[in-house]
Amino acid sequence: MSFTDKTNDNDQNSAQSDEWKARKAEQSAREKGSDADLEQQLDEGLEDTFPASDPVAATITSIPAGTPEPPKN
């Protein structure tokens, strides 16, 4: 096993460890029943997905080219 392989393994183990810690923190907030912690986690999750959480705009706000002007009275 080369030095690069060992470094990659260490990076992967570190990432897995960080993921485990994050999951453990989430579980402990649920177990505690802390509304403030749960609310904070919800807010963070929504911030992470903000652009995807916006509804699609159904209104077209542009005027098509070549539209005749309305008659003047």
HELIX and SHEET records of a PDB file:
HELIX    1   1 PHE A    3  LYS A   32  1                                  30    
HELIX    2   2 ASP A   35  ASP A   48  1                                  14    
HELIX    3   3 PHE A   50  SER A   53  1                                   4    
END                                                                             
